[in-house]
Amino acid sequence: MRAFDRYVELLIQWNPKINLVAPNTIPEVWTRHVLDSLQIAHLGEDSNTWVDIGSGGGFPGLIVACIYPDKDLVLVESDMRKCLFMRTVIRECKLGAKVTNRRIEALEPQSADVISARALASLPSLFTLAKPHLSSEGQCLFMKGANRKLELEVARKDWTFDVEEVQSLTSREGAILRIKGLKHI
């Protein structure tokens, strides 16, 4: 719990300077961001390598790192200021995660067991970003909202995949899409 508490303290301290999360969500940071991100952690608990893309303020990647401090976890973010924030959290909370300040498109293939993203892009775009970095048996864990049905329909035009929808604990309209067997048509 100390790691979560310190993370939230740092988030509140840094947010006015670099907009890590929408300012109006700060009063509900524990449910809107922490619990929302916590629900993804157990879906990849057996993985060896985890890559969180478009990590921003560290959701869900830093939350996963708080749960599994020794997991091989890479957080990918193109904004240097947000990377500095995440590195500060990692140092102060003694987490084992690594931060990469690059665009995911420019990153060498990761062969990850899990690729996660929250509020980054549409599903077809996420598939394009994630596919080069997935291991052959890897899975994607994408947190999506009310438009996920339409995004799934559009994605099926260019991709084949198996999907399991895990109902969100924090939003009636939300779900975690657990994608396996991702292949471009």
NORPEGI-V732641 format. One record per pair of residues at least 12 apart in sequence whose C-alpha atoms are under 10 Angstrom apart, sorted by the first residue. I is the first residue (numbers start at 0). J is the second residue. D is the distance in whole Angstrom. If there is no record, write none. Layout:
I|J|D / I|J|D
//
This chain:
0|65|9 / 0|66|9 / 1|65|9 / 1|92|8 / 2|61|10 / 2|62|9 / 2|64|10 / 2|65|6 / 2|66|9 / 2|68|10 / 2|88|9 / 2|89|9 / 2|91|8 / 2|92|5 / 2|93|8 / 2|94|9 / 3|29|9 / 3|33|8 / 3|61|9 / 3|62|8 / 3|65|7 / 3|66|9 / 3|88|10 / 3|92|8 / 4|29|10 / 4|92|9 / 5|88|8 / 5|91|8 / 5|92|7 / 6|33|10 / 6|57|9 / 6|61|9 / 6|62|9 / 6|65|9 / 6|84|10 / 6|85|9 / 6|87|9 / 6|88|6 / 6|89|9 / 6|91|8 / 6|92|7 / 7|25|9 / 7|28|8 / 7|29|8 / 7|32|10 / 7|33|8 / 7|88|9 / 8|88|10 / 9|84|8 / 9|85|10 / 9|87|8 / 9|88|7 / 9|91|9 / 10|25|9 / 10|28|9 / 10|56|8 / 10|57|9 / 10|84|8 / 10|85|9 / 10|88|9 / 11|25|7 / 11|26|10 / 11|28|9 / 13|56|10 / 13|80|10 / 13|81|9 / 13|84|7 / 14|56|9 / 14|81|10 / 14|84|10 / 16|80|9 / 17|56|9 / 17|78|10 / 17|80|7 / 17|81|7 / 17|84|9 / 18|55|9 / 18|56|8 / 18|80|10 / 18|81|9 / 19|54|10 / 19|55|6 / 19|56|5 / 19|57|8 / 19|58|10 / 19|80|10 / 19|81|7 / 19|84|9 / 20|32|9 / 20|55|8 / 20|56|7 / 20|57|10 / 20|58|9 / 30|168|9 / 30|169|7 / 30|170|10 / 31|169|7 / 31|170|9 / 32|56|10 / 32|57|10 / 32|58|7 / 32|59|8 / 32|62|9 / 32|169|9 / 33|57|10 / 33|58|8 / 33|59|8 / 33|61|10 / 33|62|7 / 33|63|10 / 34|59|10 / 34|62|9 / 34|167|10 / 34|168|8 / 34|169|7 / 35|58|9 / 35|59|8 / 35|62|10 / 35|117|10 / 35|142|9 / 35|167|8 / 35|168|7 / 35|169|6 / 35|170|8 / 35|173|10 / 35|175|10 / 36|57|9 / 36|58|6 / 36|59|5 / 36|60|8 / 36|61|9 / 36|62|6 / 36|63|8 / 36|117|8 / 36|142|9 / 36|167|10 / 36|169|10 / 37|58|9 / 37|59|7 / 37|60|10 / 37|61|10 / 37|62|6 / 37|63|7 / 37|65|9 / 37|66|8 / 37|168|10 / 38|59|9 / 38|62|10 / 38|63|9 / 38|142|10 / 38|165|9 / 38|166|10 / 38|167|8 / 38|168|7 / 38|169|9 / 38|175|9 / 39|59|7 / 39|60|10 / 39|62|9 / 39|63|8 / 39|115|9 / 39|140|7 / 39|141|9 / 39|142|8 / 39|165|9 / 39|167|9 / 39|175|7 / 39|176|10 / 39|177|10 / 40|59|8 / 40|60|9 / 40|62|8 / 40|63|5 / 40|64|9 / 40|65|10 / 40|66|7 / 40|67|9 / 40|115|10 / 40|140|10 / 41|63|9 / 41|66|9 / 41|67|10 / 42|113|9 / 42|138|10 / 42|139|10 / 42|140|8 / 42|165|10 / 42|175|9 / 42|177|8 / 43|63|9 / 43|112|8 / 43|113|7 / 43|114|9 / 43|115|9 / 43|137|10 / 43|138|8 / 43|139|9 / 43|140|8 / 43|177|10 / 44|63|9 / 44|66|9 / 44|67|8 / 44|70|9 / 44|113|10 / 45|70|10 / 45|112|9 / 45|113|10 / 46|70|8 / 46|71|9 / 46|72|10 / 46|111|9 / 46|112|6 / 46|113|7 / 46|137|9 / 46|138|9 / 47|69|10 / 47|70|7 / 47|71|6 / 47|72|9 / 47|111|8 / 47|112|6 / 47|113|8 / 48|70|7 / 48|71|5 / 48|72|6 / 48|73|8 / 48|109|9 / 48|110|8 / 48|111|5 / 48|112|5 / 48|113|6 / 48|114|9 / 48|133|10 / 48|134|9 / 48|137|9 / 49|63|9 / 49|64|10 / 49|70|8 / 49|71|6 / 49|72|5 / 49|73|6 / 49|74|9 / 49|96|10 / 49|109|9 / 49|110|9 / 49|111|6 / 49|112|6 / 49|113|5 / 49|114|6 / 49|115|8 / 49|133|10 / 49|137|10 / 49|138|10 / 49|139|10 / 50|71|8 / 50|72|6 / 50|73|5 / 50|74|6 / 50|75|7 / 50|96|10 / 50|97|10 / 50|98|10 / 50|109|8 / 50|110|9 / 50|111|6 / 50|112|8 / 50|113|6 / 50|114|5 / 50|115|6 / 50|116|9 / 50|129|9 / 50|132|8 / 50|133|9 / 50|139|10 / 51|63|9 / 51|72|8 / 51|73|6 / 51|74|5 / 51|75|6 / 51|76|9 / 51|98|10 / 51|103|10 / 51|111|10 / 51|113|8 / 51|114|6 / 51|115|5 / 51|116|6 / 51|117|9 / 51|129|10 / 51|139|10 / 51|140|9 / 51|141|10 / 52|73|8 / 52|74|6 / 52|75|5 / 52|76|7 / 52|77|10 / 52|99|10 / 52|101|10 / 52|102|9 / 52|103|7 / 52|114|7 / 52|115|6 / 52|116|5 / 52|117|8 / 52|119|8 / 52|125|9 / 52|128|9 / 52|129|8 / 53|74|8 / 53|75|6 / 53|76|5 / 53|77|7 / 53|78|9 / 53|101|10 / 53|102|8 / 53|103|8 / 53|115|9 / 53|116|7 / 53|117|8 / 53|118|8 / 53|119|6 / 53|120|9 / 54|73|9 / 54|74|6 / 54|75|6 / 54|76|5 / 54|77|9 / 54|78|10 / 54|81|8 / 54|82|9 / 54|85|9 / 54|98|9 / 54|99|10 / 54|115|9 / 54|116|7 / 54|117|8 / 54|118|9 / 54|119|8 / 55|74|9 / 55|75|8 / 55|76|6 / 55|77|8 / 55|78|8 / 55|79|10 / 55|80|9 / 55|81|6 / 55|82|8 / 55|84|9 / 55|85|8 / 55|116|10 / 55|117|9 / 55|118|10 / 55|119|9 / 56|76|9 / 56|80|10 / 56|81|6 / 56|82|8 / 56|84|7 / 56|85|7 / 56|88|10 / 57|74|8 / 57|75|10 / 57|76|9 / 57|81|8 / 57|82|9 / 57|84|9 / 57|85|6 / 57|86|10 / 57|88|9 / 57|98|10 / 57|117|10 / 58|74|10 / 58|115|10 / 58|116|8 / 58|117|7 / 58|118|9 / 59|74|9 / 59|115|8 / 59|116|7 / 59|117|7 / 59|141|10 / 59|142|9 / 60|72|8 / 60|73|8 / 60|74|6 / 60|75|9 / 60|85|10 / 60|96|9 / 60|98|10 / 60|114|10 / 60|115|8 / 60|116|8 / 60|117|9 / 61|73|10 / 61|74|8 / 61|85|8 / 61|86|10 / 61|88|8 / 61|89|8 / 61|92|10 / 61|94|8 / 61|95|10 / 61|96|8 / 61|97|10 / 61|98|10 / 63|96|9 / 64|89|8 / 64|92|10 / 64|93|10 / 64|94|6 / 64|95|7 / 64|96|6 / 64|97|10 / 65|88|10 / 65|89|9 / 65|92|8 / 65|93|9 / 65|94|7 / 65|95|9 / 65|96|9 / 66|94|9 / 67|94|8 / 67|95|8 / 67|96|9 / 68|89|9 / 68|92|9 / 68|93|8 / 68|94|5 / 68|95|5 / 68|96|7 / 69|93|10 / 69|94|7 / 69|95|5 / 69|96|8 / 70|94|9 / 70|95|7 / 70|96|7 / 71|95|7 / 71|96|7 / 71|97|8 / 71|111|9 / 72|94|10 / 72|95|7 / 72|96|5 / 72|97|6 / 72|98|9 / 72|111|9 / 72|113|9 / 72|114|10 / 73|95|9 / 73|96|6 / 73|97|5 / 73|98|6 / 73|99|7 / 73|109|9 / 73|111|9 / 73|114|10 / 74|86|10 / 74|96|7 / 74|97|6 / 74|98|5 / 74|99|6 / 74|100|9 / 74|101|10 / 74|103|10 / 74|114|10 / 74|115|10 / 74|116|10 / 75|97|9 / 75|98|6 / 75|99|5 / 75|100|6 / 75|101|6 / 75|102|7 / 75|103|7 / 75|106|9 / 76|98|7 / 76|99|6 / 76|100|5 / 76|101|6 / 76|102|6 / 76|103|8 / 77|99|8 / 77|100|5 / 77|101|5 / 77|102|5 / 77|103|8 / 78|99|10 / 78|100|7 / 78|101|8 / 78|102|9 / 79|99|9 / 79|100|6 / 79|101|9 / 80|100|9 / 81|98|10 / 81|100|9 / 82|97|10 / 82|98|6 / 82|99|7 / 82|100|6 / 82|101|10 / 83|98|9 / 83|100|9 / 84|98|10 / 85|97|9 / 85|98|7 / 86|98|7 / 86|99|10 / 102|128|10 / 103|128|7 / 103|129|8 / 103|131|10 / 103|132|9 / 104|127|9 / 104|128|6 / 104|129|9 / 104|131|9 / 104|132|10 / 106|131|9 / 106|132|9 / 107|131|9 / 107|132|8 / 108|129|10 / 108|130|9 / 108|131|6 / 108|132|5 / 108|133|8 / 108|134|9 / 109|129|10 / 109|130|10 / 109|131|8 / 109|132|5 / 109|133|7 / 109|134|8 / 110|130|9 / 110|131|8 / 110|132|5 / 110|133|5 / 110|134|4 / 110|135|8 / 110|136|9 / 110|137|8 / 111|129|9 / 111|130|10 / 111|131|9 / 111|132|6 / 111|133|5 / 111|134|5 / 111|135|9 / 111|136|9 / 111|137|6 / 111|138|8 / 111|139|9 / 112|132|9 / 112|133|6 / 112|134|6 / 112|135|8 / 112|136|7 / 112|137|4 / 112|138|6 / 112|139|8 / 113|129|10 / 113|132|9 / 113|133|7 / 113|134|8 / 113|136|9 / 113|137|6 / 113|138|5 / 113|139|6 / 113|140|7 / 113|177|10 / 113|178|10 / 113|179|10 / 114|128|10 / 114|129|7 / 114|130|9 / 114|132|8 / 114|133|7 / 114|134|10 / 114|137|8 / 114|138|7 / 114|139|5 / 114|140|6 / 114|141|8 / 114|178|10 / 115|129|9 / 115|138|9 / 115|139|6 / 115|140|5 / 115|141|6 / 115|142|8 / 115|175|10 / 115|176|10 / 115|177|9 / 116|129|9 / 116|139|8 / 116|140|7 / 116|141|5 / 116|142|6 / 116|143|9 / 116|175|10 / 117|140|9 / 117|141|6 / 117|142|5 / 117|143|7 / 117|144|10 / 117|175|9 / 118|141|9 / 118|142|7 / 118|143|7 / 118|144|9 / 119|141|9 / 119|142|9 / 119|143|10 / 120|141|10 / 120|143|10 / 121|141|10 / 121|143|9 / 121|146|9 / 121|147|9 / 121|149|10 / 121|150|7 / 121|151|9 / 121|153|10 / 121|154|9 / 122|141|8 / 122|142|10 / 122|143|9 / 122|147|8 / 122|149|9 / 122|150|6 / 122|151|7 / 122|152|10 / 122|153|8 / 122|154|6 / 122|155|10 / 122|176|10 / 123|150|7 / 123|151|8 / 123|152|10 / 123|153|7 / 123|154|5 / 123|155|8 / 123|156|9 / 123|157|8 / 123|158|8 / 124|150|10 / 124|154|9 / 125|139|9 / 125|141|8 / 125|154|10 / 126|139|9 / 126|141|10 / 126|154|8 / 126|157|10 / 126|158|8 / 126|178|10 / 126|181|8 / 126|182|9 / 126|183|9 / 127|158|10 / 127|183|9 / 129|181|9 / 130|181|7 / 130|182|8 / 130|183|9 / 133|179|10 / 133|180|10 / 133|181|9 / 135|179|10 / 135|180|8 / 135|181|9 / 136|179|8 / 136|180|7 / 136|181|9 / 137|178|9 / 137|179|7 / 137|180|8 / 137|181|9 / 138|161|10 / 138|162|10 / 138|176|10 / 138|177|7 / 138|178|5 / 138|179|5 / 138|180|8 / 138|181|8 / 139|162|9 / 139|175|10 / 139|176|8 / 139|177|6 / 139|178|5 / 139|179|7 / 139|180|10 / 139|181|9 / 140|162|10 / 140|163|10 / 140|164|10 / 140|165|10 / 140|174|10 / 140|175|6 / 140|176|6 / 140|177|5 / 140|178|7 / 140|179|9 / 141|164|10 / 141|174|8 / 141|175|6 / 141|176|5 / 141|177|7 / 141|178|8 / 142|164|10 / 142|165|9 / 142|166|10 / 142|167|8 / 142|173|7 / 142|174|6 / 142|175|4 / 142|176|6 / 142|177|9 / 143|164|10 / 143|167|9 / 143|172|9 / 143|173|6 / 143|174|6 / 143|175|6 / 143|176|7 / 144|167|9 / 144|170|8 / 144|171|9 / 144|172|6 / 144|173|4 / 144|174|6 / 144|175|9 / 144|176|10 / 145|170|9 / 145|171|9 / 145|172|5 / 145|173|6 / 145|174|8 / 146|172|9 / 146|173|9 / 147|164|10 / 147|172|9 / 147|173|8 / 147|174|8 / 147|175|10 / 147|176|9 / 151|176|10 / 154|183|10 / 155|183|9 / 155|184|9 / 156|183|9 / 156|184|8 / 157|182|9 / 157|183|6 / 157|184|5 / 158|180|10 / 158|181|7 / 158|182|6 / 158|183|4 / 158|184|5 / 159|178|10 / 159|179|9 / 159|180|7 / 159|181|6 / 159|182|5 / 159|183|6 / 159|184|7 / 160|177|10 / 160|178|6 / 160|179|6 / 160|180|5 / 160|181|5 / 160|182|6 / 160|183|9 / 161|176|10 / 161|177|8 / 161|178|6 / 161|179|5 / 161|180|6 / 161|181|7 / 161|182|10 / 162|175|10 / 162|176|6 / 162|177|6 / 162|178|5 / 162|179|7 / 162|180|9 / 162|181|9 / 163|175|8 / 163|176|6 / 163|177|5 / 163|178|7 / 163|179|9 / 164|176|5 / 164|177|6 / 164|178|9 / 165|177|7
//
